[in-house]
Amino acid sequence: MKLKDKILVFFVGIMAVLVVVLTVFSALGFRRFSIYNTERHARSVADTVKVGLTESMIHGTIDKRQQFLARLSSVAGVKQVRVVRGPAVVRQFGPGLPGEGVANPNVMTVLATGREAFDIAEADDDLIFHAVIPYVANDQGVPNCLQCHQVAVGTVLGAVSIDISLAEVRRQGIIAVIVVSLAVFLVALVALALLRRMMAPLSATAEAVQNVTLQAVGGNFAGRISQHRNDEVGDIALNINRLMEFLEREMTTIRTRVGQLMGHQVTEGGNQLVHTTEMVESLVEVSQFKQAIEEDQTKLEIYQRLADMLQRKYDFKRFSIYEIAASKNRMTPILVDGELGAACRHCDPQVTIDANFCRARRTGHEVDAVDFPGLCTMFRPGAAGDTHICLPITQSGSAGCVVQIVIAADETGLAGLMAPFVSVYLREAGPVLEAKRLMEHLRENALRDSLTGLYNRRFLEEYVGTMVSGSQRRKSAFSVLMLDLDFFKQVNDTHGHEAGDKVIKTLADILMRNVRTSDMAVRYGGEEFLLLLMDTGGDAAMKVAEKIRGEVEATKIPLPGGMLQKTISIGVAEFPNDSDTFWQVVKFADVALYKAKSGGRNRVVRFLPEMWDASENY
């Protein structure tokens, strides 16, 4: 029920109660007033009877008193007048005329007590007011009662019984009550009409406020309230209109600015308040996401966070994250459907060989095959109706990564709405990924030898803890090979440093061909190299070393002045059989290398405990 109706119902109820109360009180008041007047009337008649009877006794016409009483009964409203003799009069003068005896108990009570008695009774469709008024002897006036009656003062000589009809009084009372009720009812109607007229602007304003606030809750702040009056109600409408104008202006500004930050085109319609709140919340989440990835150590951790965002926040199950190697023009799948290192699944594998086949990488723009089907010819749908959106991650002005989202036919609408939010995450991730990639590149350069591409001694120092822990955890041995080219200084002195560099590179190539991916080749310094053969004992390491020695000896290196052949000496030690300390094992391999050098070079020597002389300064 509306406020206006509630107020009207309330006041109608109040007015109805007021009319009923006034009617009841009017009826009761009129009844009391009528009874009071009737009592006075009855007393007047009784006094008239007393005077008349006294005069009759003085003039000797007391025997004609019935005619006198009959004339009194003909007075308007008086039904009957009777005189009843008291016991004292009966004793003195006899019982009197017929009808003057005791007729009812009220008369007897009045004769006994000397007090008036009044009652009302229904009789033959008439309402009768019955009054019994005593005639008490007194010695006042001339003549007085004691001159005729032999009684004491205060003796009840008799009683006057009077019946007065109240039918006309009742009829007039009912008419009066009806008139009063109608008057009150009419006044109530006028009051209600005035109230309704006064409430109309307030009710209209309240309804308009409700509509405007409901629109505001729905994100629409364009609603306004008509100002009907210039009082407080009008001020409410004016102030609410100002509030709505302010909210509409500021919300539009916020939506526009947030949309610009997100790179999202703000659309009209829908709940703009909810849309703005969602965009602001997304910006907060993106800020938290950026802070998190900035604290990550590697690119892989960032890629994993991107995958978690796609899966958990936006419920994308099928997607690919590609990393682009610009120098090689290749794309490498990092995560496919949340699986690390999986093969290319939703694109033609050609994109992994030539990144220019990827439209998003080539243009640096979003590829929206939802709105433009067939836009990218490299997409390979997994099911009928599948489409995709590819979002590039810009790094240094070009696409450094590409995120491909595969969308089922029944998810295109929702995916189109979520894509701008995903783009915000990718835009924030781009600079961080670029920084991580640069740091990894710098770190890689710092840990590798620039001439051979092999790891350098610094990398070995950082890696040794991990390597030893893994070996101890697996309870397996690994071997250390220390290698040194024989008479390498002569190459530089005779053929120059360029020839020396070529010899070093050739040796590095031979080493890489003869070790596994789990092994490690390190340029230890100058012409000295170190090999770590994981999960390899001393005997197996001797065979690998001998194979390398033989291949080096057989290798002919072309130089401008002819062909050059070199030999190499190798020392072998085993962890943890020779020592459970890594750097001690390296020192033992170096001792074995020293024995190989001193034994004639071009040979492989296995470390033996008797080779160690603690007094020597190795």
C-alpha positions as CSV (number, residue, x, y, z in Angstrom):
1,M,0.0,0.0,0.0
2,K,1.3,3.4,-0.9
3,L,2.0,6.1,1.7
4,K,-0.8,8.3,0.4
5,D,-3.3,5.4,0.8
6,K,-1.9,4.5,4.3
7,I,-2.4,8.1,5.5
8,L,-5.9,8.3,4.0
9,V,-6.9,5.0,5.6
10,F,-5.4,6.1,8.9
11,F,-7.3,9.4,8.9
12,V,-10.5,7.7,7.7
13,G,-10.3,5.4,10.6
14,I,-9.6,8.3,13.0
15,M,-12.6,10.2,11.5
16,A,-14.8,7.1,11.7
17,V,-13.9,6.6,15.4
18,L,-14.5,10.3,16.0
19,V,-18.0,10.2,14.4
20,V,-18.9,7.1,16.4
21,V,-17.6,8.6,19.7
22,L,-19.4,11.9,19.1
23,T,-22.6,10.1,18.2
24,V,-22.5,8.0,21.3
25,F,-21.7,10.9,23.5
26,S,-24.4,13.0,21.8
27,A,-26.9,10.3,22.4
28,L,-25.9,9.8,26.0
29,G,-25.8,13.6,26.6
30,F,-29.2,14.0,25.0
31,R,-30.6,11.1,27.1
32,R,-29.2,12.6,30.3
33,F,-30.6,16.1,29.4
34,S,-34.0,14.7,28.5
35,I,-34.2,12.7,31.8
36,Y,-33.2,15.8,33.7
37,N,-35.8,17.9,32.0
38,T,-38.5,15.2,32.5
39,E,-37.6,15.0,36.2
40,R,-38.1,18.8,36.5
41,H,-41.3,18.5,34.5
42,A,-42.5,15.8,36.9
43,R,-41.7,17.9,39.9
44,S,-43.5,20.8,38.4
45,V,-46.6,18.7,37.9
46,A,-46.3,17.4,41.4
47,D,-46.1,20.9,42.8
48,T,-49.1,21.9,40.8
49,V,-51.0,18.9,42.2
50,K,-50.0,19.9,45.8
51,V,-51.1,23.5,45.2
52,G,-54.3,22.3,43.6
53,L,-55.2,19.9,46.4
54,T,-54.4,22.5,49.0
55,E,-56.7,25.0,47.3
56,S,-59.4,22.4,46.9
57,M,-59.3,21.7,50.6
58,I,-59.6,25.5,51.4
59,H,-62.5,26.0,49.0
60,G,-64.2,22.8,49.9
61,T,-63.9,21.2,46.5
62,I,-61.6,18.4,47.5
63,D,-64.1,15.8,46.4
64,K,-63.7,17.1,42.8
65,R,-60.0,16.5,42.7
66,Q,-60.3,13.7,40.1
67,Q,-61.4,16.3,37.5
68,F,-58.4,18.4,38.4
69,L,-56.1,15.4,37.9
70,A,-57.7,14.4,34.7
71,R,-57.1,17.9,33.3
72,L,-53.5,17.7,34.3
73,S,-53.2,14.3,32.5
74,S,-54.3,16.1,29.3
75,V,-51.2,18.3,29.4
76,A,-48.9,17.5,26.5
77,G,-46.6,14.6,27.3
78,V,-48.3,13.8,30.6
79,K,-50.0,10.4,30.4
80,Q,-51.4,10.0,33.9
81,V,-51.5,11.8,37.3
82,R,-52.6,9.9,40.4
83,V,-52.6,10.8,44.1
84,V,-51.9,8.1,46.7
85,R,-52.9,8.7,50.3
86,G,-50.3,8.0,53.0
87,P,-51.2,5.9,56.1
88,A,-51.6,9.1,58.3
89,V,-54.2,10.6,55.9
90,V,-56.0,7.2,55.6
91,R,-56.3,7.0,59.4
92,Q,-57.6,10.6,59.6
93,F,-59.8,10.9,56.5
94,G,-60.3,7.3,55.3
95,P,-59.0,5.6,52.1
96,G,-60.2,8.3,49.8
97,L,-61.5,7.9,46.2
98,P,-60.9,4.8,44.1
99,G,-57.4,4.7,42.6
100,E,-55.9,6.6,45.5
101,G,-54.6,3.3,47.1
102,V,-51.1,2.0,46.8
103,A,-50.6,0.7,43.2
104,N,-47.0,-0.4,42.9
105,P,-43.9,-1.1,45.1
106,N,-42.3,2.3,44.1
107,V,-45.2,4.1,45.8
108,M,-44.9,2.1,48.9
109,T,-41.1,2.8,49.1
110,V,-41.7,6.5,48.6
111,L,-44.4,6.6,51.3
112,A,-42.1,4.8,53.6
113,T,-38.9,6.8,52.9
114,G,-40.2,10.1,51.8
115,R,-37.7,10.1,48.9
116,E,-38.6,10.6,45.2
117,A,-38.4,7.6,42.9
118,F,-38.0,7.7,39.1
119,D,-37.8,4.9,36.6
120,I,-38.3,4.4,32.9
121,A,-40.3,1.5,31.4
122,E,-41.6,0.4,28.0
123,A,-45.3,0.2,27.7
124,D,-47.4,-0.5,24.6
125,D,-44.7,0.7,22.2
126,D,-44.2,3.8,24.3
127,L,-41.4,4.8,26.6
128,I,-42.9,5.9,30.0
129,F,-41.1,8.0,32.6
130,H,-42.7,7.1,35.9
131,A,-42.1,9.6,38.8
132,V,-43.3,9.2,42.4
133,I,-42.9,12.3,44.4
134,P,-43.8,12.4,48.2
135,Y,-46.2,15.0,49.7
136,V,-44.4,15.8,53.1
137,A,-46.2,17.8,55.8
138,N,-44.7,21.1,56.8
139,D,-45.8,24.1,58.9
140,Q,-44.6,26.7,56.4
141,G,-47.0,29.1,54.7
142,V,-50.6,30.0,55.3
143,P,-52.5,27.8,55.2
144,N,-50.1,25.0,56.0
145,C,-50.5,21.2,56.2
146,L,-50.8,21.1,60.0
147,Q,-53.9,23.2,60.0
148,C,-55.8,20.3,58.3
149,H,-53.9,17.2,59.1
150,Q,-53.2,15.9,62.6
151,V,-49.6,14.9,61.9
152,A,-46.2,16.0,62.8
153,V,-43.9,18.0,60.6
154,G,-42.1,15.7,58.0
155,T,-44.9,13.1,57.9
156,V,-45.5,11.7,54.4
157,L,-49.1,12.6,53.7
158,G,-49.1,10.9,50.3
159,A,-47.4,10.7,47.0
160,V,-48.1,12.0,43.5
161,S,-47.6,9.4,40.8
162,I,-46.9,10.9,37.4
163,D,-46.4,9.0,34.1
164,I,-44.8,11.1,31.3
165,S,-44.4,9.8,27.8
166,L,-40.9,10.0,26.4
167,A,-41.7,8.8,22.9
168,E,-41.6,12.3,21.4
169,V,-38.5,13.1,23.4
170,R,-36.8,10.0,22.1
171,R,-37.8,10.8,18.6
172,Q,-36.5,14.3,18.8
173,G,-33.3,12.9,20.5
174,I,-32.7,10.5,17.6
175,I,-33.2,13.2,15.1
176,A,-30.8,15.5,17.0
177,V,-28.2,12.7,17.2
178,I,-28.6,12.0,13.5
179,V,-28.2,15.6,12.7
180,V,-25.1,15.9,14.9
181,S,-23.6,12.7,13.4
182,L,-24.3,13.9,9.9
183,A,-22.7,17.3,10.7
184,V,-19.7,15.6,12.1
185,F,-19.5,13.2,9.2
186,L,-19.7,16.1,6.7
187,V,-17.0,18.0,8.6
188,A,-14.9,14.8,8.5
189,L,-15.4,14.5,4.7
190,V,-14.4,18.1,4.2
191,A,-11.4,17.5,6.4
192,L,-10.4,14.4,4.5
193,A,-10.8,16.2,1.2
194,L,-8.6,19.0,2.4
195,L,-6.1,16.5,3.8
196,R,-6.1,14.6,0.5
197,R,-5.5,17.8,-1.4
198,M,-2.6,18.7,1.0
199,M,-1.2,15.2,0.8
200,A,-1.3,15.0,-3.0
201,P,2.0,16.9,-3.6
202,L,3.7,15.1,-0.7
203,S,2.5,11.7,-2.0
204,A,3.5,12.6,-5.6
205,T,7.0,13.7,-4.3
206,A,7.4,10.5,-2.2
207,E,6.4,8.3,-5.2
208,A,8.8,10.2,-7.4
209,V,11.6,9.9,-4.8
210,Q,11.0,6.1,-4.8
211,N,11.1,5.9,-8.6
212,V,14.2,8.0,-8.8
213,T,16.0,6.1,-6.1
214,L,15.0,2.8,-7.7
215,Q,16.5,4.0,-11.0
216,A,19.6,5.1,-9.2
217,V,20.0,1.6,-7.6
218,G,19.7,0.3,-11.2
219,G,22.5,2.5,-12.2
220,N,20.4,5.2,-13.9
221,F,20.9,8.7,-12.4
222,A,18.9,10.6,-15.1
223,G,15.7,10.5,-13.1
224,R,14.3,13.9,-11.8
225,I,11.4,14.9,-9.5
226,S,8.8,17.6,-10.4
227,Q,8.7,20.4,-7.9
228,H,5.0,20.9,-7.0
229,R,5.3,23.3,-4.1
230,N,7.7,25.9,-2.7
231,D,7.7,24.6,0.9
232,E,9.7,21.8,2.6
233,V,8.3,19.2,0.1
234,G,9.5,21.3,-2.8
235,D,12.9,21.7,-1.1
236,I,13.2,17.9,-0.9
237,A,12.5,17.6,-4.6
238,L,15.0,20.3,-5.5
239,N,17.8,18.8,-3.3
240,I,17.2,15.3,-4.7
241,N,17.4,16.6,-8.2
242,R,20.7,18.3,-7.4
243,L,22.0,15.1,-5.9
244,M,21.0,13.1,-9.0
245,E,22.6,15.6,-11.3
246,F,25.8,15.4,-9.2
247,L,25.8,11.6,-9.2
248,E,25.1,11.4,-12.9
249,R,27.9,13.8,-13.8
250,E,30.5,12.3,-11.4
251,M,29.5,8.7,-12.3
252,T,29.8,9.4,-16.0
253,T,33.3,10.9,-15.4
254,I,34.4,7.9,-13.3
255,R,33.1,5.4,-15.8
256,T,34.8,7.2,-18.7
257,R,38.1,7.6,-16.8
258,V,38.1,4.0,-15.6
259,G,37.1,2.8,-19.1
260,Q,40.1,4.7,-20.5
261,L,42.4,3.1,-18.0
262,M,41.1,-0.3,-18.9
263,G,41.1,0.4,-22.6
264,H,37.4,-0.5,-22.5
265,Q,34.7,1.2,-24.5
266,V,32.1,2.3,-22.0
267,T,28.6,1.4,-23.3
268,E,25.2,2.8,-22.3
269,G,22.5,0.7,-20.8
270,G,22.5,-1.8,-18.0
271,N,23.4,-1.0,-14.4
272,Q,26.1,1.5,-14.9
273,L,26.8,1.7,-11.2
274,V,27.4,-2.1,-11.1
275,H,29.5,-1.9,-14.3
276,T,31.6,1.0,-12.8
277,T,32.1,-0.9,-9.5
278,E,33.2,-4.0,-11.4
279,M,35.7,-2.0,-13.4
280,V,37.1,-0.3,-10.3
281,E,37.3,-3.7,-8.5
282,S,39.1,-5.1,-11.6
283,L,41.6,-2.2,-11.5
284,V,42.3,-3.0,-7.8
285,E,42.7,-6.7,-8.6
286,V,45.0,-5.8,-11.5
287,S,47.1,-3.6,-9.3
288,Q,47.4,-6.5,-6.8
289,F,48.2,-8.8,-9.7
290,K,50.9,-6.5,-10.9
291,Q,52.5,-6.2,-7.5
292,A,52.5,-10.0,-7.2
293,I,54.2,-10.6,-10.6
294,E,56.7,-7.8,-9.9
295,E,57.8,-9.9,-6.9
296,D,58.1,-13.1,-8.9
297,Q,61.6,-14.3,-9.8
298,T,61.0,-15.8,-13.2
299,K,58.9,-15.4,-16.3
300,L,57.5,-18.8,-15.8
301,E,55.9,-17.8,-12.5
302,I,54.2,-14.8,-14.3
303,Y,52.9,-17.1,-17.1
304,Q,51.5,-19.4,-14.4
305,R,49.8,-16.5,-12.7
306,L,48.3,-15.5,-16.1
307,A,47.0,-19.1,-16.5
308,D,45.5,-19.1,-13.1
309,M,43.8,-15.8,-13.8
310,L,42.3,-17.2,-17.0
311,Q,41.1,-20.4,-15.4
312,R,40.0,-19.3,-11.9
313,K,38.7,-15.8,-12.4
314,Y,37.3,-15.9,-15.9
315,D,36.7,-19.7,-16.2
316,F,38.5,-20.1,-19.5
317,K,39.4,-23.8,-19.8
318,R,41.1,-23.7,-23.3
319,F,43.8,-21.2,-23.9
320,S,47.4,-21.0,-25.0
321,I,50.2,-18.6,-23.9
322,Y,53.0,-18.2,-26.5
323,E,56.3,-16.5,-26.0
324,I,57.9,-14.9,-29.1
325,A,61.6,-15.0,-29.7
326,A,61.9,-11.9,-31.9
327,S,65.5,-12.7,-32.9
328,K,64.6,-16.1,-34.2
329,N,61.1,-15.1,-35.3
330,R,59.6,-18.1,-33.5
331,M,56.7,-18.7,-31.1
332,T,57.1,-21.1,-28.2
333,P,54.0,-22.5,-26.4
334,I,54.6,-21.9,-22.7
335,L,51.2,-23.1,-21.3
336,V,48.4,-24.8,-23.2
337,D,45.1,-25.4,-21.4
338,G,47.1,-24.9,-18.2
339,E,49.6,-27.6,-19.1
340,L,53.2,-26.4,-18.9
341,G,55.4,-27.1,-21.9
342,A,52.6,-28.7,-24.0
343,A,52.7,-28.8,-27.8
344,C,50.8,-26.3,-30.0
345,R,47.2,-27.4,-29.8
346,H,44.8,-24.7,-31.1
347,C,46.9,-23.2,-33.9
348,D,48.7,-24.5,-36.9
349,P,52.2,-25.5,-35.8
350,Q,53.6,-23.2,-38.5
351,V,53.4,-20.3,-36.1
352,T,56.0,-22.0,-33.9
353,I,58.5,-22.0,-36.8
354,D,57.6,-18.6,-38.4
355,A,55.9,-16.2,-36.0
356,N,54.8,-14.0,-38.8
357,F,52.0,-16.5,-39.6
358,C,50.4,-15.3,-36.3
359,R,48.2,-12.4,-37.1
360,A,48.3,-11.0,-33.5
361,R,52.1,-11.2,-33.4
362,R,52.4,-9.6,-36.9
363,T,49.9,-6.7,-36.3
364,G,50.3,-6.2,-32.5
365,H,46.5,-5.9,-32.3
366,E,43.7,-8.0,-30.8
367,V,42.4,-10.7,-33.1
368,D,38.6,-11.1,-32.4
369,A,37.3,-14.0,-34.4
370,V,34.1,-13.9,-32.4
371,D,32.9,-10.8,-34.2
372,F,35.0,-11.5,-37.3
373,P,35.0,-15.2,-38.0
374,G,37.9,-16.6,-40.0
375,L,40.0,-13.5,-39.3
376,C,43.0,-15.7,-38.5
377,T,43.7,-18.6,-40.8
378,M,46.1,-20.3,-38.4
379,F,43.3,-21.2,-35.9
380,R,42.5,-24.9,-35.6
381,P,39.1,-25.4,-33.8
382,G,38.8,-28.5,-31.6
383,A,35.0,-28.7,-32.1
384,A,32.3,-27.3,-34.4
385,G,31.5,-23.8,-33.6
386,D,34.7,-23.1,-31.7
387,T,36.2,-19.6,-32.2
388,H,38.9,-17.6,-30.5
389,I,40.3,-14.3,-29.3
390,C,44.0,-13.6,-29.5
391,L,45.4,-10.9,-27.3
392,P,49.0,-9.7,-27.8
393,I,51.2,-8.7,-24.8
394,T,53.1,-5.7,-25.9
395,Q,56.8,-5.5,-25.0
396,S,59.0,-2.7,-26.4
397,G,56.4,-1.7,-29.0
398,S,55.8,-5.1,-30.4
399,A,54.1,-8.3,-29.4
400,G,56.3,-10.2,-27.0
401,C,53.7,-12.8,-26.1
402,V,50.3,-13.9,-27.4
403,V,47.4,-15.2,-25.3
404,Q,44.9,-17.2,-27.3
405,I,41.5,-17.9,-25.7
406,V,39.4,-20.7,-27.3
407,I,35.7,-20.1,-27.0
408,A,32.8,-22.5,-27.5
409,A,29.8,-21.4,-29.6
410,D,27.6,-20.9,-26.6
411,E,30.2,-18.8,-24.7
412,T,30.9,-16.1,-27.3
413,G,28.7,-13.4,-25.7
414,L,30.2,-13.8,-22.2
415,A,33.8,-14.1,-23.5
416,G,33.4,-10.9,-25.5
417,L,32.5,-9.0,-22.3
418,M,35.4,-10.5,-20.4
419,A,38.1,-10.0,-23.0
420,P,38.6,-6.3,-22.2
421,F,39.2,-7.2,-18.5
422,V,41.7,-9.8,-19.5
423,S,43.5,-7.3,-21.7
424,V,44.1,-5.1,-18.6
425,Y,45.9,-7.9,-16.9
426,L,48.0,-8.5,-20.0
427,R,48.8,-4.8,-20.5
428,E,50.1,-4.7,-16.9
429,A,52.0,-8.0,-17.3
430,G,53.8,-6.8,-20.5
431,P,56.4,-4.4,-18.9
432,V,57.0,-6.9,-16.1
433,L,57.6,-9.7,-18.5
434,E,59.9,-7.6,-20.5
435,A,61.9,-6.7,-17.4
436,K,62.0,-10.3,-16.4
437,R,63.1,-11.4,-19.9
438,L,65.8,-8.7,-19.9
439,M,67.0,-9.7,-16.5
440,E,67.1,-13.4,-17.5
441,H,69.0,-12.4,-20.7
442,L,71.5,-10.4,-18.7
443,R,71.8,-13.2,-16.2
444,E,72.3,-15.7,-18.9
445,N,75.0,-13.6,-20.5
446,A,76.6,-13.1,-17.1
447,L,76.7,-16.9,-16.5
448,R,77.8,-18.0,-20.0
449,D,81.1,-17.6,-21.8
450,S,80.6,-15.2,-24.7
451,L,83.1,-17.0,-27.0
452,T,81.9,-20.6,-26.7
453,G,78.4,-20.2,-25.3
454,L,79.3,-22.6,-22.5
455,Y,78.6,-21.8,-18.8
456,N,81.3,-20.0,-17.0
457,R,82.8,-20.5,-13.6
458,R,80.3,-18.0,-12.0
459,F,77.4,-20.2,-13.0
460,L,79.2,-23.2,-11.6
461,E,79.6,-21.5,-8.3
462,E,75.8,-20.7,-8.2
463,Y,74.8,-24.1,-9.4
464,V,77.0,-26.3,-7.3
465,G,74.7,-26.3,-4.3
466,T,71.7,-27.5,-6.3
467,M,73.7,-30.1,-8.1
468,V,75.2,-31.6,-4.9
469,S,71.9,-31.6,-3.1
470,G,70.2,-33.4,-6.1
471,S,73.0,-36.0,-6.2
472,Q,72.8,-36.7,-2.4
473,R,69.0,-36.9,-2.6
474,R,69.2,-39.5,-5.5
475,K,72.2,-41.2,-3.7
476,S,74.1,-41.2,-7.0
477,A,77.6,-40.3,-8.0
478,F,78.8,-37.8,-10.6
479,S,82.2,-37.3,-12.1
480,V,84.3,-34.1,-12.6
481,L,86.5,-33.9,-15.7
482,M,89.2,-31.2,-15.8
483,L,90.4,-30.6,-19.4
484,D,93.3,-28.5,-20.7
485,L,94.5,-28.1,-24.3
486,D,98.2,-29.0,-24.7
487,F,100.6,-26.3,-25.7
488,F,97.7,-23.8,-26.4
489,K,100.0,-20.8,-25.8
490,Q,102.0,-21.7,-28.9
491,V,98.8,-21.4,-31.0
492,N,98.3,-17.8,-29.9
493,D,102.0,-17.0,-30.2
494,T,102.3,-18.6,-33.7
495,H,98.9,-18.2,-35.4
496,G,97.5,-15.3,-33.4
497,H,94.5,-14.9,-31.1
498,E,91.9,-15.4,-33.8
499,A,93.3,-18.9,-34.4
500,G,93.3,-19.5,-30.7
501,D,89.6,-18.5,-30.5
502,K,88.8,-20.9,-33.3
503,V,90.6,-23.7,-31.5
504,I,88.6,-22.9,-28.3
505,K,85.3,-22.9,-30.2
506,T,86.1,-26.2,-31.9
507,L,86.9,-27.8,-28.5
508,A,83.6,-26.4,-27.1
509,D,81.7,-28.0,-30.0
510,I,83.4,-31.3,-29.4
511,L,82.5,-31.2,-25.7
512,M,78.9,-30.4,-26.4
513,R,78.6,-33.3,-28.8
514,N,79.9,-35.8,-26.2
515,V,77.8,-34.8,-23.2
516,R,74.1,-35.3,-22.4
517,T,71.6,-32.5,-21.7
518,S,71.7,-33.4,-18.0
519,D,75.5,-32.9,-18.0
520,M,77.2,-29.6,-17.8
521,A,80.2,-28.1,-19.8
522,V,82.0,-25.2,-18.3
523,R,84.8,-23.0,-19.6
524,Y,86.8,-22.9,-16.4
525,G,89.3,-20.3,-17.6
526,G,91.5,-19.7,-20.7
527,E,92.1,-23.1,-22.4
528,E,90.9,-25.0,-19.3
529,F,87.4,-26.7,-19.3
530,L,85.4,-28.6,-16.8
531,L,82.8,-31.3,-17.4
532,L,80.2,-32.5,-14.9
533,L,78.8,-35.9,-15.8
534,M,75.7,-36.5,-13.7
535,D,74.9,-39.9,-12.4
536,T,78.2,-41.2,-13.8
537,G,80.8,-43.1,-11.9
538,G,84.6,-42.9,-12.4
539,D,84.9,-45.8,-14.9
540,A,82.1,-44.5,-17.2
541,A,83.7,-41.0,-16.9
542,M,87.1,-42.4,-18.1
543,K,85.4,-43.8,-21.2
544,V,83.8,-40.4,-22.0
545,A,87.1,-38.7,-21.4
546,E,89.0,-41.0,-23.6
547,K,86.4,-40.5,-26.4
548,I,86.8,-36.7,-26.1
549,R,90.6,-37.0,-26.1
550,G,90.6,-39.2,-29.2
551,E,88.1,-36.9,-31.1
552,V,90.2,-33.8,-30.2
553,E,93.4,-35.5,-31.4
554,A,91.7,-36.5,-34.7
555,T,90.2,-33.1,-35.4
556,K,91.8,-30.9,-38.0
557,I,91.2,-27.2,-37.6
558,P,91.6,-25.2,-40.8
559,L,93.6,-22.0,-40.5
560,P,94.8,-19.5,-43.2
561,G,98.2,-21.1,-43.1
562,G,97.1,-24.7,-43.2
563,M,95.6,-27.3,-41.0
564,L,96.1,-27.5,-37.2
565,Q,95.7,-30.5,-34.9
566,K,95.8,-30.3,-31.1
567,T,95.7,-32.7,-28.2
568,I,94.2,-32.4,-24.8
569,S,94.9,-33.7,-21.3
570,I,92.1,-34.8,-18.9
571,G,92.0,-35.4,-15.2
572,V,89.0,-37.4,-13.7
573,A,87.7,-37.5,-10.1
574,E,84.4,-38.8,-8.7
575,F,81.9,-37.4,-6.1
576,P,81.5,-38.6,-3.4
577,N,83.9,-41.6,-3.7
578,D,86.9,-39.4,-3.9
579,S,85.6,-36.7,-1.6
580,D,82.2,-35.7,-0.3
581,T,83.1,-32.0,-0.8
582,F,82.6,-30.7,-4.4
583,W,85.4,-28.3,-4.5
584,Q,87.8,-30.9,-3.2
585,V,86.7,-33.2,-6.0
586,V,87.5,-30.4,-8.5
587,K,90.9,-30.1,-6.9
588,F,91.4,-33.8,-7.2
589,A,90.5,-33.7,-10.9
590,D,93.0,-30.8,-11.3
591,V,95.7,-33.0,-9.6
592,A,94.9,-35.8,-12.0
593,L,95.2,-33.3,-14.9
594,Y,98.6,-32.3,-13.6
595,K,99.6,-35.9,-13.6
596,A,98.4,-36.2,-17.2
597,K,100.4,-33.2,-18.2
598,S,103.5,-34.3,-16.4
599,G,103.1,-37.8,-17.8
600,G,103.5,-36.7,-21.4
601,R,100.2,-34.9,-22.2
602,N,97.4,-36.2,-24.6
603,R,96.2,-38.6,-22.0
604,V,93.4,-39.3,-19.4
605,V,94.3,-39.8,-15.8
606,R,92.0,-41.1,-13.0
607,F,92.6,-39.6,-9.6
608,L,94.1,-41.9,-7.1
609,P,94.5,-41.1,-3.3
610,E,98.3,-41.5,-3.5
611,M,98.4,-38.6,-6.0
612,W,97.4,-36.2,-3.2
613,D,100.2,-34.6,-1.4
614,A,98.9,-32.3,1.3
615,S,102.3,-30.4,1.5
616,E,101.9,-29.4,-2.2
617,N,100.3,-26.0,-3.0
618,Y,97.8,-26.9,-5.7
